[in-house]
Amino acid sequence: MERTSAEAEATTQQAWEGFTTGDWTENIDVRDFIQKNYTPYLGDAEFLSGATEKTLRVWDTLEKDYLSVERERRVYDVDTKIPADVDAFPAGYISDDDNVIVGLQTDVPLKRAMMPNGGWRMVETAIKEAGKEADPQVKDIFTKYRKTHNDAVFDIYT
């Protein structure tokens, strides 16, 4: 059963109920909609709630076990065996007790991932600056068998 134009109009009016109409009701005009219907919040921050106990515990763990260590030695840790990829590392937790994953790129907070596809020398230099040695097998793969982006560019443009 098709809707009549009157029914469609009634539905549209219901959808716009409470909004100030303008050019946005006839054309796609997001700016007009926002300018006509935006109401700034003039109150204070009283409605915000503080951090939960779990959040405070996680931040405490992060500060005590990771951030303070990184401040001392400049680099917390560098992975020297696994080239970075979307699924290269298992889930990393800041606090095993709280089982919270917060956008970790490796299996440990603040652990830097090795990204050799851009060029091996840069990776090797960064690993050495962190006081570690590159895994010889990974170095072998990325210097003998795998062409880096830089190598490809220099091969193409003679």
N, C-alpha and C positions, 0 to 999 in steps of 0.2 A: 504494500500500500504506500503510495507516494504522498509526501506531505504537500500541503498547499503552501503558496507563498505567504499566506497569513500565518500559518503555523510556523513556518521557518522564521518569519519576522518576530513572532512571539518568543521563540526559542532564543534568537539573537538578543532580543531585549532583556530576557532573563539573564543571559550570560554577561551582559554589560551592566546589569543592575548594580548601582553603587559607584560606578565609574563616571567621570566627567567625559562627555562625548567630545569629539573633535574630528580632525581630518583622519585620524587613525581608524575611525569607524567605517570610512568609505574606502580608504587606501591603506596599504601597508606602510605605516609610519610609526616606528617604534619610538623615535624621539618625541613625537607629538604625544603619544600615549604616556610616556614617562613624565613629560613636563606638565601635562594636565592632571595626572593622577598621583604624583609623588608627594608624600607628606614627610618632611624631615622629622627625625626624632629629636626632641629638644630636652629630653630628660637626662638624668645622670646614669652612672654605671651601676646603680643599686640593684638593678634586675639581674645582673650577672652573678653567677655562683662561682665559688672558688674551686680550686683543683680538688679532685677526689683523693682519698687516701691512697688508692691504687696508683694514680698519676704521680703523686708525691713520692711513693716508693720507687716507681720506675725511674723518675728523675734523679732520685738519690743514688740509685744503682748506677745509672749512666754517669753521673758526676764522679762518684767514688771509684768505680772500676774502669772507666774508659776515658772520660774527658780529662781528669787530673793526670792520668798516665800520658795522654797525648800531649798535654801542655809541657810535661817534663822532657819528652824526647822528640817532639815536633810531629812525629808520625806514629800513630798507635801501632799499626801493623800493615803489612803488605802481603797479598797472596802471591806466591812465586811459582805456583804449579798449575793453576786453573785459569785459562784465558776467559775473560768476562763474556757472558752471554745472558740472555733473559732467564734461562733455567740452569745456569752453571752451578749455582749454590743451593744447598738446602735452606729451609726457612731459618732465619736468624732471629734470635730473641734477645731483647735487652735484659730481661729478667726471666730466668727459667721459672721462678715461682709464680709470676703473673701471666706467663704465656702470651705476651703481647708482641705482635710483629708491627713495627712502625717503619715501613718503607726502607728496610735494610737492603743494600745492594749486594752484600755478601752474607756469609753465615755468622758474622760477628759485627757488632756496632763499631763504626769508625775504621774497620779494616778496608784498606784500599784494594780495589780490584785491578788486576793486570789486564790492560787493553792493548794487545800487541798488533792489532790489525792496522793501526796507523803508522807503525814503524817500530822496529825492534830496539834500535839504539835509545830511543826515548824511554822505553820501558826499562831497559837494562840500567840506564842512568838513574831513573827514579828508584828502582829496587836497591841499587848501591847506596843512594843517598839515605835510604831508610835503614842502612846497616845490614842488608841481607844480600844473598847471592841468588841469581836467577837459577831456576832448575835447568840443568844442562840438557835434558831431553826436550823441554819446551823451547829452549834457545835453539837447539838443533832443528826442530820443526819449523820455527819461524824465520830461520836464517838460510836454511837449505831447501825446504820443501814447500813452503807457503809463501806466496808473493804478497807483500804488503801493498797498501794503497800507494805509498810513495814509490815503491819499485815499479808498479804498473804505470804510474804517471811518467816516470823517467824512461821507461821502455817505449812508451807511445810517442813522446816528444823527444826526438833526437837533437 
